[in-house]
Amino acid sequence: MTHPAGQPVRLTSLAHGGGCGCKLSPAVLREILQQSPAAGVFPNLLVGTETSDDAAVWRLNDQQALVATTDFFMPVVDDPHDFGRIAATNALSDIYAMGARPIFALAIVGMPVATLSTETIGAILAGGAAVCAAAGVPIAGGHSIDSVEPIYGLVALGIVHPDRVLSNRGAQPGDLLILTKALGVGVLSAAFKQQRLSEEGYAALIATTTQLNKVGADLGDVAGVHALTDVTGFGLLGHLLELCRGAGLAAELDADAPVLLPGVEALARDGVRTGAAVRNWASYGGDVTLPDGTPEWRRDLLADPQTSGGLLIAVAPDDAQSVLAMAQGAGFAAARIIGRMVEGPPGVSVSTGTA
């Protein structure tokens, strides 16, 4: 689709935010949820809103539980097919982050039909369908509206054994923390919107945000895996804090341990960041202890919103190496041990060897 002047429409120019950076800040979300009425007592509701988990879980019988989630956002890139792929990968991640396997999805579509052509909208949907096909699930329906900004995502449903649900509240003292993907999606996305992203950076952005977190479905079979979540809009620190609060524990994080996507450090040092990273830090910075003199760019990377980010795994030390090998063998070359869970009030203590 082009403007009347003949210039192509950039999808990202139609949205005030993009990807998981569109999320409400953690503080605002907590305030809203605190005002919401309680769901009541439902014995079959295994996971609800109490612990900020990635999906709801409902026990169907002694062998099966239904996992349900929804995720949608505005464009993080301009290529419509890539946008669809990223949004679908991100939505399915919440199923894998519960240790479940997806069974089908519904599409959520809001598009400015007076601005975007049917071909462009079709390409977005085709990108999402391609990812679902790679995950082995159909898009079985959905809903569409005419909206001011382009929005795309999925309702995703999955199945898991009730005894193998991996929530974000099961971490134990001494568990090691494994992160499966490199950090820096928000920085690369911001650089893209500023037209400062290299071809290598764009390729890295697409590769990481379209990599399905399928390995999560196998982690429920590992007895030493105690908790699981995915790192998305609240950044590494925000989602690690959710693990801490869910388990009533503290965490120690080695800020040098996570791998960074190509070019991210240079861009961050040059001042490229997202508004969401700033909002994230303002929401939870009081629960994080940073080394004296930590530069702002490094802090921002720990709060950087990760559209379709990696899995964050809390695993017993005896099983950590086998889980790390499992993740790397599944194609997550950036998987690393990045810290540990410890006794203490919920919060994160960050260490680093460099400035």
C-alpha beads as a LAMMPS data file, in Angstrom:
LAMMPS data file: protein, C-alpha beads

355 atoms
354 bonds

1 atom types
1 bond types

-500.0 500.0 xlo xhi
-500.0 500.0 ylo yhi
-500.0 500.0 zlo zhi

Masses

1 110.0

Atoms # bond

1 1 1 0.000 0.000 0.000
2 1 1 1.237 3.495 -0.785
3 1 1 0.282 7.015 0.150
4 1 1 -1.267 9.156 -2.620
5 1 1 2.153 10.714 -3.148
6 1 1 3.446 7.283 -4.087
7 1 1 5.542 6.705 -0.982
8 1 1 5.180 3.279 0.687
9 1 1 3.332 3.177 4.004
10 1 1 5.588 2.032 6.833
11 1 1 3.520 -0.192 9.108
12 1 1 5.430 1.081 12.126
13 1 1 4.449 4.671 11.255
14 1 1 0.791 3.772 11.818
15 1 1 1.310 2.752 15.439
16 1 1 2.286 4.715 18.535
17 1 1 4.207 1.675 19.819
18 1 1 5.308 -1.689 18.539
19 1 1 5.555 -5.301 19.644
20 1 1 5.619 -6.072 23.347
21 1 1 6.687 -2.495 23.982
22 1 1 2.952 -1.715 23.651
23 1 1 2.257 -3.386 26.988
24 1 1 0.963 -1.420 29.919
25 1 1 3.741 -0.811 32.414
26 1 1 4.034 -3.434 35.192
27 1 1 2.951 -0.921 37.852
28 1 1 -0.152 0.177 35.926
29 1 1 -1.117 -3.417 35.168
30 1 1 -0.794 -4.434 38.835
31 1 1 -2.971 -1.492 39.878
32 1 1 -5.665 -2.421 37.371
33 1 1 -5.678 -6.084 38.375
34 1 1 -5.893 -5.181 42.062
35 1 1 -9.122 -3.320 41.302
36 1 1 -10.598 -6.248 39.372
37 1 1 -13.077 -8.516 41.165
38 1 1 -11.783 -11.899 42.305
39 1 1 -12.606 -14.824 40.053
40 1 1 -14.126 -16.779 42.931
41 1 1 -13.441 -20.381 43.865
42 1 1 -13.125 -22.696 40.875
43 1 1 -11.401 -25.963 41.832
44 1 1 -10.469 -26.743 38.225
45 1 1 -8.786 -23.367 37.645
46 1 1 -5.178 -24.405 38.249
47 1 1 -3.634 -21.085 37.169
48 1 1 -5.460 -17.748 37.080
49 1 1 -4.421 -14.131 37.518
50 1 1 -2.919 -14.428 40.987
51 1 1 0.734 -14.765 39.996
52 1 1 0.997 -12.950 36.643
53 1 1 1.497 -16.219 34.809
54 1 1 1.719 -16.473 31.041
55 1 1 -1.592 -18.287 30.536
56 1 1 -4.638 -19.596 32.353
57 1 1 -4.857 -23.346 33.020
58 1 1 -8.096 -25.311 33.503
59 1 1 -8.136 -28.986 34.531
60 1 1 -10.247 -31.020 32.101
61 1 1 -9.622 -34.415 33.697
62 1 1 -6.866 -36.336 35.483
63 1 1 -4.748 -36.463 32.320
64 1 1 -5.393 -33.165 30.578
65 1 1 -5.499 -29.466 31.370
66 1 1 -6.423 -26.734 28.908
67 1 1 -3.993 -23.802 28.610
68 1 1 -5.463 -20.569 27.226
69 1 1 -3.836 -17.240 26.419
70 1 1 -4.083 -14.265 24.106
71 1 1 -1.463 -11.845 22.868
72 1 1 -1.588 -9.130 20.218
73 1 1 0.196 -5.897 19.421
74 1 1 1.017 -3.240 16.852
75 1 1 3.772 -3.564 14.215
76 1 1 7.376 -3.854 15.283
77 1 1 8.592 -4.045 11.647
78 1 1 7.278 -2.786 8.312
79 1 1 7.232 -6.037 6.332
80 1 1 3.658 -7.342 6.757
81 1 1 4.601 -11.015 6.497
82 1 1 7.331 -10.605 9.112
83 1 1 4.940 -8.709 11.396
84 1 1 2.472 -11.588 11.219
85 1 1 5.179 -14.143 11.929
86 1 1 6.504 -12.236 14.933
87 1 1 3.064 -11.683 16.465
88 1 1 2.087 -15.333 16.090
89 1 1 5.390 -16.611 17.475
90 1 1 5.008 -14.316 20.461
91 1 1 1.450 -15.487 21.172
92 1 1 2.319 -19.189 20.983
93 1 1 5.235 -18.600 23.348
94 1 1 2.836 -18.248 26.276
95 1 1 1.634 -21.808 25.690
96 1 1 5.179 -23.178 25.633
97 1 1 5.999 -21.093 28.725
98 1 1 3.489 -23.193 30.702
99 1 1 5.145 -26.442 29.598
100 1 1 2.251 -27.114 27.202
101 1 1 1.800 -27.909 23.520
102 1 1 -0.489 -25.724 21.368
103 1 1 -3.493 -27.355 19.707
104 1 1 -5.075 -24.477 17.753
105 1 1 -5.320 -20.704 17.563
106 1 1 -7.768 -17.924 16.729
107 1 1 -6.676 -14.755 14.946
108 1 1 -7.185 -11.269 16.407
109 1 1 -7.167 -8.672 13.625
110 1 1 -7.634 -4.908 13.837
111 1 1 -6.655 -2.989 10.713
112 1 1 -7.056 0.564 9.309
113 1 1 -8.784 -0.643 6.156
114 1 1 -8.794 2.821 4.591
115 1 1 -4.997 2.961 4.856
116 1 1 -3.774 -0.572 4.254
117 1 1 -4.540 -2.633 1.176
118 1 1 -6.190 -6.046 1.389
119 1 1 -2.926 -7.468 0.021
120 1 1 -0.958 -6.019 2.948
121 1 1 -3.483 -7.255 5.493
122 1 1 -3.508 -10.646 3.808
123 1 1 0.277 -10.830 4.051
124 1 1 0.101 -10.200 7.816
125 1 1 -2.381 -13.025 8.249
126 1 1 -0.328 -15.295 5.994
127 1 1 2.744 -14.687 8.164
128 1 1 0.825 -15.718 11.245
129 1 1 -0.563 -18.792 9.519
130 1 1 2.943 -19.833 8.428
131 1 1 4.177 -19.794 12.025
132 1 1 1.164 -21.759 13.237
133 1 1 1.779 -24.314 10.497
134 1 1 5.388 -24.631 11.684
135 1 1 4.044 -25.205 15.213
136 1 1 1.694 -27.873 13.850
137 1 1 -1.549 -26.062 14.701
138 1 1 -4.358 -24.505 12.647
139 1 1 -5.787 -21.021 12.888
140 1 1 -9.367 -22.160 13.322
141 1 1 -11.134 -18.798 13.324
142 1 1 -10.903 -15.366 14.884
143 1 1 -12.314 -11.871 14.830
144 1 1 -11.519 -8.714 12.856
145 1 1 -12.342 -5.028 13.248
146 1 1 -11.569 -1.761 11.477
147 1 1 -9.193 0.068 13.839
148 1 1 -7.106 3.231 13.791
149 1 1 -3.830 1.333 14.282
150 1 1 -2.877 -2.076 12.872
151 1 1 -3.169 -4.850 15.471
152 1 1 -2.546 -8.547 15.030
153 1 1 -2.192 -11.511 17.348
154 1 1 -3.693 -14.784 18.454
155 1 1 -5.790 -16.515 21.023
156 1 1 -3.790 -19.692 21.576
157 1 1 -4.956 -22.904 23.236
158 1 1 -2.821 -25.795 24.398
159 1 1 -2.862 -29.035 26.356
160 1 1 -0.666 -30.163 29.240
161 1 1 -0.812 -32.865 31.920
162 1 1 -2.158 -31.241 35.120
163 1 1 0.871 -32.498 37.067
164 1 1 3.323 -30.984 34.555
165 1 1 2.111 -27.406 34.445
166 1 1 5.082 -25.045 34.758
167 1 1 4.016 -21.770 36.307
168 1 1 6.154 -18.853 37.465
169 1 1 5.627 -19.605 41.157
170 1 1 7.487 -22.877 41.682
171 1 1 11.126 -21.749 41.899
172 1 1 13.134 -23.087 44.845
173 1 1 16.150 -21.691 46.716
174 1 1 19.347 -22.643 44.907
175 1 1 17.691 -23.048 41.494
176 1 1 19.841 -21.834 38.631
177 1 1 18.315 -19.491 36.058
178 1 1 18.634 -20.228 32.341
179 1 1 17.705 -17.715 29.621
180 1 1 17.323 -19.246 26.159
181 1 1 17.490 -16.220 23.820
182 1 1 19.751 -13.206 23.445
183 1 1 18.590 -9.807 24.713
184 1 1 18.137 -6.542 22.841
185 1 1 14.970 -6.862 20.755
186 1 1 13.639 -3.518 22.017
187 1 1 16.873 -1.711 21.167
188 1 1 16.936 -3.179 17.652
189 1 1 13.260 -2.308 17.190
190 1 1 13.901 1.292 18.254
191 1 1 16.871 1.509 15.902
192 1 1 14.691 0.165 13.090
193 1 1 12.062 2.854 13.646
194 1 1 14.852 5.453 13.622
195 1 1 16.188 3.914 10.373
196 1 1 19.518 3.211 12.095
197 1 1 19.405 -0.599 11.993
198 1 1 21.909 -2.452 9.818
199 1 1 20.961 -5.382 7.596
200 1 1 22.708 -7.710 10.042
201 1 1 20.737 -6.223 12.914
202 1 1 17.439 -6.609 11.080
203 1 1 18.214 -10.227 10.209
204 1 1 19.016 -10.917 13.858
205 1 1 15.789 -9.200 14.945
206 1 1 13.658 -11.336 12.630
207 1 1 15.509 -14.558 13.444
208 1 1 15.078 -14.272 17.203
209 1 1 11.485 -13.012 17.203
210 1 1 10.290 -15.784 14.878
211 1 1 12.029 -18.644 16.702
212 1 1 9.316 -20.744 18.362
213 1 1 9.911 -21.612 22.026
214 1 1 8.952 -25.242 21.368
215 1 1 11.496 -26.545 23.874
216 1 1 9.190 -25.330 26.643
217 1 1 6.792 -28.187 25.927
218 1 1 9.530 -30.686 26.849
219 1 1 10.603 -29.016 30.083
220 1 1 7.659 -30.361 32.070
221 1 1 9.209 -33.818 31.745
222 1 1 12.331 -32.678 33.632
223 1 1 11.755 -33.115 37.365
224 1 1 14.320 -30.445 38.239
225 1 1 12.563 -27.691 36.287
226 1 1 10.555 -25.865 38.938
227 1 1 9.356 -22.674 37.236
228 1 1 9.120 -21.238 33.745
229 1 1 8.132 -17.995 32.056
230 1 1 9.011 -16.136 28.881
231 1 1 10.755 -12.783 28.758
232 1 1 8.626 -10.299 26.844
233 1 1 7.404 -6.752 27.377
234 1 1 8.544 -6.249 30.982
235 1 1 12.152 -7.079 30.144
236 1 1 14.435 -9.599 31.840
237 1 1 14.224 -7.866 35.222
238 1 1 10.446 -7.575 35.141
239 1 1 9.811 -11.217 34.360
240 1 1 12.480 -12.372 36.798
241 1 1 10.723 -10.330 39.475
242 1 1 7.524 -12.217 38.651
243 1 1 9.371 -15.474 39.390
244 1 1 10.589 -13.980 42.659
245 1 1 7.158 -12.809 43.747
246 1 1 5.496 -16.040 42.728
247 1 1 7.915 -18.111 44.810
248 1 1 8.519 -15.631 47.636
249 1 1 12.258 -15.641 46.886
250 1 1 15.029 -13.310 45.777
251 1 1 17.260 -13.677 42.727
252 1 1 20.898 -12.970 41.950
253 1 1 21.509 -11.958 38.338
254 1 1 24.849 -11.786 36.525
255 1 1 24.302 -8.937 34.065
256 1 1 27.281 -10.085 31.971
257 1 1 25.862 -13.571 31.423
258 1 1 23.011 -13.003 28.915
259 1 1 24.064 -12.911 25.274
260 1 1 23.242 -9.688 23.415
261 1 1 21.958 -9.590 19.854
262 1 1 24.411 -8.259 17.243
263 1 1 24.953 -4.512 17.430
264 1 1 22.803 -4.041 20.538
265 1 1 25.529 -2.878 22.901
266 1 1 26.831 -0.247 20.469
267 1 1 23.327 1.069 19.834
268 1 1 22.515 1.127 23.559
269 1 1 25.744 2.969 24.357
270 1 1 24.740 5.466 21.658
271 1 1 21.473 6.193 23.432
272 1 1 19.053 3.970 21.486
273 1 1 16.319 2.702 23.818
274 1 1 12.565 2.302 24.027
275 1 1 10.088 4.266 26.063
276 1 1 8.922 0.926 27.457
277 1 1 12.344 0.278 29.013
278 1 1 12.070 3.586 30.854
279 1 1 8.528 2.779 32.019
280 1 1 9.581 -0.705 33.090
281 1 1 12.399 0.604 35.260
282 1 1 10.149 3.247 36.797
283 1 1 7.681 0.483 37.694
284 1 1 10.020 -1.977 39.403
285 1 1 13.412 -0.340 39.887
286 1 1 12.781 -0.131 43.628
287 1 1 12.960 -3.943 43.817
288 1 1 16.292 -4.152 41.976
289 1 1 19.756 -3.573 43.432
290 1 1 22.337 -2.474 40.861
291 1 1 26.090 -2.081 41.408
292 1 1 27.208 1.470 42.110
293 1 1 28.028 3.327 38.929
294 1 1 25.961 1.109 36.630
295 1 1 25.528 3.116 33.414
296 1 1 22.030 3.887 32.221
297 1 1 22.466 1.984 28.958
298 1 1 23.242 -1.256 30.809
299 1 1 20.274 -0.806 33.114
300 1 1 18.062 -0.188 30.082
301 1 1 19.131 -3.491 28.525
302 1 1 17.958 -5.380 31.608
303 1 1 14.563 -3.631 31.336
304 1 1 14.452 -3.786 27.519
305 1 1 11.097 -5.131 26.246
306 1 1 11.625 -8.407 24.423
307 1 1 9.025 -9.043 21.759
308 1 1 8.856 -12.854 21.389
309 1 1 11.763 -13.272 23.808
310 1 1 13.338 -16.358 25.294
311 1 1 12.288 -18.696 28.074
312 1 1 13.470 -18.046 31.626
313 1 1 13.875 -21.356 33.440
314 1 1 14.387 -22.029 37.161
315 1 1 16.024 -25.449 37.470
316 1 1 17.709 -27.460 40.200
317 1 1 21.537 -27.299 39.950
318 1 1 21.826 -31.046 39.243
319 1 1 19.663 -30.697 36.125
320 1 1 20.916 -27.323 34.911
321 1 1 23.540 -28.599 32.484
322 1 1 21.168 -31.112 30.897
323 1 1 18.479 -28.448 30.464
324 1 1 21.057 -26.059 29.012
325 1 1 22.138 -28.765 26.570
326 1 1 18.481 -29.462 25.734
327 1 1 17.898 -25.804 24.881
328 1 1 21.078 -25.433 22.855
329 1 1 20.351 -28.700 21.041
330 1 1 16.912 -27.329 20.117
331 1 1 18.539 -24.392 18.345
332 1 1 18.837 -21.874 21.169
333 1 1 22.556 -21.216 20.773
334 1 1 22.378 -18.171 23.058
335 1 1 21.053 -20.161 26.038
336 1 1 23.078 -19.394 29.172
337 1 1 22.956 -19.760 32.949
338 1 1 22.457 -16.175 34.128
339 1 1 21.838 -16.359 37.868
340 1 1 20.173 -18.171 40.734
341 1 1 17.235 -18.044 43.133
342 1 1 18.065 -17.445 46.805
343 1 1 16.298 -17.002 50.134
344 1 1 15.120 -13.466 50.796
345 1 1 12.296 -11.026 50.128
346 1 1 11.276 -10.796 46.453
347 1 1 13.809 -8.686 44.574
348 1 1 16.769 -8.928 42.231
349 1 1 20.390 -8.242 43.089
350 1 1 22.458 -7.555 39.983
351 1 1 26.200 -8.071 39.691
352 1 1 28.467 -7.153 36.794
353 1 1 32.156 -7.216 36.066
354 1 1 32.146 -4.413 33.495
355 1 1 30.750 -0.907 33.202

Bonds

1 1 1 2
2 1 2 3
3 1 3 4
4 1 4 5
5 1 5 6
6 1 6 7
7 1 7 8
8 1 8 9
9 1 9 10
10 1 10 11
11 1 11 12
12 1 12 13
13 1 13 14
14 1 14 15
15 1 15 16
16 1 16 17
17 1 17 18
18 1 18 19
19 1 19 20
20 1 20 21
21 1 21 22
22 1 22 23
23 1 23 24
24 1 24 25
25 1 25 26
26 1 26 27
27 1 27 28
28 1 28 29
29 1 29 30
30 1 30 31
31 1 31 32
32 1 32 33
33 1 33 34
34 1 34 35
35 1 35 36
36 1 36 37
37 1 37 38
38 1 38 39
39 1 39 40
40 1 40 41
41 1 41 42
42 1 42 43
43 1 43 44
44 1 44 45
45 1 45 46
46 1 46 47
47 1 47 48
48 1 48 49
49 1 49 50
50 1 50 51
51 1 51 52
52 1 52 53
53 1 53 54
54 1 54 55
55 1 55 56
56 1 56 57
57 1 57 58
58 1 58 59
59 1 59 60
60 1 60 61
61 1 61 62
62 1 62 63
63 1 63 64
64 1 64 65
65 1 65 66
66 1 66 67
67 1 67 68
68 1 68 69
69 1 69 70
70 1 70 71
71 1 71 72
72 1 72 73
73 1 73 74
74 1 74 75
75 1 75 76
76 1 76 77
77 1 77 78
78 1 78 79
79 1 79 80
80 1 80 81
81 1 81 82
82 1 82 83
83 1 83 84
84 1 84 85
85 1 85 86
86 1 86 87
87 1 87 88
88 1 88 89
89 1 89 90
90 1 90 91
91 1 91 92
92 1 92 93
93 1 93 94
94 1 94 95
95 1 95 96
96 1 96 97
97 1 97 98
98 1 98 99
99 1 99 100
100 1 100 101
101 1 101 102
102 1 102 103
103 1 103 104
104 1 104 105
105 1 105 106
106 1 106 107
107 1 107 108
108 1 108 109
109 1 109 110
110 1 110 111
111 1 111 112
112 1 112 113
113 1 113 114
114 1 114 115
115 1 115 116
116 1 116 117
117 1 117 118
118 1 118 119
119 1 119 120
120 1 120 121
121 1 121 122
122 1 122 123
123 1 123 124
124 1 124 125
125 1 125 126
126 1 126 127
127 1 127 128
128 1 128 129
129 1 129 130
130 1 130 131
131 1 131 132
132 1 132 133
133 1 133 134
134 1 134 135
135 1 135 136
136 1 136 137
137 1 137 138
138 1 138 139
139 1 139 140
140 1 140 141
141 1 141 142
142 1 142 143
143 1 143 144
144 1 144 145
145 1 145 146
146 1 146 147
147 1 147 148
148 1 148 149
149 1 149 150
150 1 150 151
151 1 151 152
152 1 152 153
153 1 153 154
154 1 154 155
155 1 155 156
156 1 156 157
157 1 157 158
158 1 158 159
159 1 159 160
160 1 160 161
161 1 161 162
162 1 162 163
163 1 163 164
164 1 164 165
165 1 165 166
166 1 166 167
167 1 167 168
168 1 168 169
169 1 169 170
170 1 170 171
171 1 171 172
172 1 172 173
173 1 173 174
174 1 174 175
175 1 175 176
176 1 176 177
177 1 177 178
178 1 178 179
179 1 179 180
180 1 180 181
181 1 181 182
182 1 182 183
183 1 183 184
184 1 184 185
185 1 185 186
186 1 186 187
187 1 187 188
188 1 188 189
189 1 189 190
190 1 190 191
191 1 191 192
192 1 192 193
193 1 193 194
194 1 194 195
195 1 195 196
196 1 196 197
197 1 197 198
198 1 198 199
199 1 199 200
200 1 200 201
201 1 201 202
202 1 202 203
203 1 203 204
204 1 204 205
205 1 205 206
206 1 206 207
207 1 207 208
208 1 208 209
209 1 209 210
210 1 210 211
211 1 211 212
212 1 212 213
213 1 213 214
214 1 214 215
215 1 215 216
216 1 216 217
217 1 217 218
218 1 218 219
219 1 219 220
220 1 220 221
221 1 221 222
222 1 222 223
223 1 223 224
224 1 224 225
225 1 225 226
226 1 226 227
227 1 227 228
228 1 228 229
229 1 229 230
230 1 230 231
231 1 231 232
232 1 232 233
233 1 233 234
234 1 234 235
235 1 235 236
236 1 236 237
237 1 237 238
238 1 238 239
239 1 239 240
240 1 240 241
241 1 241 242
242 1 242 243
243 1 243 244
244 1 244 245
245 1 245 246
246 1 246 247
247 1 247 248
248 1 248 249
249 1 249 250
250 1 250 251
251 1 251 252
252 1 252 253
253 1 253 254
254 1 254 255
255 1 255 256
256 1 256 257
257 1 257 258
258 1 258 259
259 1 259 260
260 1 260 261
261 1 261 262
262 1 262 263
263 1 263 264
264 1 264 265
265 1 265 266
266 1 266 267
267 1 267 268
268 1 268 269
269 1 269 270
270 1 270 271
271 1 271 272
272 1 272 273
273 1 273 274
274 1 274 275
275 1 275 276
276 1 276 277
277 1 277 278
278 1 278 279
279 1 279 280
280 1 280 281
281 1 281 282
282 1 282 283
283 1 283 284
284 1 284 285
285 1 285 286
286 1 286 287
287 1 287 288
288 1 288 289
289 1 289 290
290 1 290 291
291 1 291 292
292 1 292 293
293 1 293 294
294 1 294 295
295 1 295 296
296 1 296 297
297 1 297 298
298 1 298 299
299 1 299 300
300 1 300 301
301 1 301 302
302 1 302 303
303 1 303 304
304 1 304 305
305 1 305 306
306 1 306 307
307 1 307 308
308 1 308 309
309 1 309 310
310 1 310 311
311 1 311 312
312 1 312 313
313 1 313 314
314 1 314 315
315 1 315 316
316 1 316 317
317 1 317 318
318 1 318 319
319 1 319 320
320 1 320 321
321 1 321 322
322 1 322 323
323 1 323 324
324 1 324 325
325 1 325 326
326 1 326 327
327 1 327 328
328 1 328 329
329 1 329 330
330 1 330 331
331 1 331 332
332 1 332 333
333 1 333 334
334 1 334 335
335 1 335 336
336 1 336 337
337 1 337 338
338 1 338 339
339 1 339 340
340 1 340 341
341 1 341 342
342 1 342 343
343 1 343 344
344 1 344 345
345 1 345 346
346 1 346 347
347 1 347 348
348 1 348 349
349 1 349 350
350 1 350 351
351 1 351 352
352 1 352 353
353 1 353 354
354 1 354 355
